[in-house]
Amino acid sequence: MEWVNRKLAGNRVDFVGKRVPFGIASAVLVVLSWVVFFVVGPNWGIDFTGGTEINLRFAQTTSIDEVRSALTTLGVSDDAVQSLGNDDLEYRIRIQDASFGADRMREDVESRIIAVMGPNFLDPARTQFDAEVGARLVLGYNGDAASLDKVREALSSLDGASVQEGREEREIVVTLPGLSTQMKAEIATAMGDREFEVLSTEAVGPKVGGELRQQGFAAVVATLGLVLLYVAFRFELAFAPGAVIALMHDVSLTVGVFVLMGKLVPDRFEFNLSLIGALLTIVGYSLNDTIVIYDRIRENRERYRRQDTAELINTSINETLTRTIATSGTTALAMLPFLVIGGPVIEDFAFAMIFGIVVGTYSTIYVASPSIIFLEQLLPKMGSAVALSGKVEETEEEKAAREATMTQSERRRRERADRQRDGSAET
């Protein structure tokens, strides 16, 4: 580390001098990232779209082609099966259609009730089915009040099924444990004599998935807003927009890369809650790096009051460069094992973190810090424009009253300034 300090101390890199080309390149990359996001579209996970995900482990080696071939009988596409290891034992089956198997479940329940209560018992016009995580089937019926005991007897072989009276007259509600239970049974039937163990099951309804998507992006936007207020309070108003722009730059580029990688590797790089967590972590990490440089800029501004702003920022970046490289490098090295040997569950998160660390370090140097120069030049112009727009023409009476209160020295300075202005206008 001492060698690195001496090496960097002897090299003063002109970061600020290259702010224009790097700023243009960053703006282009941000625009391209969001174009890719809206045009190409991300590979949404079941957290945001709804669906069912089952992780299972076979007792004996089973190739992914065998699993896919067996599941095609259930209407499951090939890309819904993902291998979780190199030993051909663990697989993830992901079905992003939250209503997968709902029609079969509904037909099964109705056929069991009809077998006991008769073919004219149910009223199809009043039937409602909600295929969320816990399936809920509302059935209207004809005739006299139904015997709940008979309906319960008809559905007794369905594990976890419950029957209750509905809110409306001549209505019963059948609550089922969810489609994941039926999927397990259907997978077991499709795989034949292949023994397997269900390691985990995750089911998300479409309504819940939509809410999670909105809340996830709202969390990122709210975080950027709070950062804007914090930096403006902690430092100066000219510092705050640069920090937020840098964070938006980091999030945008990470999102864009994930969209592209998701299209190159369809069963990987999904947009899910883990990615939202990675984006928020990147925001916190990048902000910490930006605050360190901002703090050094503020210290140097108090120490070197006559130094040019651009040179002062450049000095501050070079002075904190060792700390920036050391922090970024050690964090990236800590995430590298998760990327290499972490497996599909953690690899995407590790990739997002490493990419975000690199981009965050870049944006702190070439986006956040140079933005101070631009904003310090822009804010006075905006203030002058506001002042000019609100300026009222002085009347003759107000001018005479103002001149009457002027001292002799003030009047002489005013006359001298008028003569200089008139002379420069003539030349």
HELIX and SHEET records of a PDB file:
HELIX    1   1 GLU A    2  GLY A   10  1                                   9    
HELIX    2   2 VAL A   16  LYS A   18  5                                   3    
HELIX    3   3 ARG A   19  VAL A   39  1                                  21    
HELIX    4   4 ILE A   46  THR A   49  1                                   4    
HELIX    5   5 ILE A   64  LEU A   71  1                                   8    
HELIX    6   6 THR A   72  LEU A   74  5                                   3    
HELIX    7   7 ASP A   78  ALA A   80  5                                   3    
HELIX    8   8 ALA A  102  MET A  117  1                                  16    
HELIX    9   9 LEU A  148  ALA A  154  1                                   7    
HELIX   10  10 LEU A  179  MET A  191  1                                  13    
HELIX   11  11 PRO A  206  ARG A  234  1                                  29    
HELIX   12  12 ALA A  240  LEU A  264  1                                  25    
HELIX   13  13 LEU A  273  ARG A  303  1                                  31    
HELIX   14  14 THR A  309  GLU A  319  1                                  11    
HELIX   15  15 LEU A  321  ILE A  341  1                                  21    
HELIX   16  16 PRO A  344  SER A  363  1                                  20    
HELIX   17  17 THR A  364  ALA A  368  3                                   5    
HELIX   18  18 SER A  369  SER A  389  1                                  21    
HELIX   19  19 GLU A  396  ALA A  404  1                                   9    
HELIX   20  20 GLN A  408  GLU A  426  1                                  19    
SHEET    1   A 4 VAL A  81  SER A  83  0                                        
SHEET    2   A 4 GLU A  90  ILE A  95 -1                                        
SHEET    3   A 4 GLY A  51  PHE A  58 -1                                        
SHEET    4   A 4 PHE A 196  VAL A 204 -1                                        
SHEET    1   B 4 LEU A 122  ASP A 130  0                                        
SHEET    2   B 4 ARG A 136  TYR A 141 -1                                        
SHEET    3   B 4 GLU A 171  THR A 175 -1                                        
SHEET    4   B 4 SER A 162  GLU A 165 -1                                        
END                                                                             
